[in-house]
Amino acid sequence: MFGDHLAGSALQARRRAIVKTLCYRLIMVLVTVTVAWAVVGDVSDAVNIGIVANVVKTGTYYLYERTWDRISWGVSASTSG
């Protein structure tokens, strides 16, 4: 079950990482905009803060995920239990 993703192709793993990244970042954009709006009190400024912060974070999160995909520490080589 947990090792199944390791058996897929690199392209599938990359696509999965991209989809995970985009879904997570969408949620984080909403959180960031909400917090920024509460702090600065201006919707336009809050949206700008949310977009800029999350564009940067999206790229760094994707690189972080891809880096961990290359690290075998903590991943079982066996798919059977």
Beta strands, then each sheet from edge to edge (+ up, - down):
end
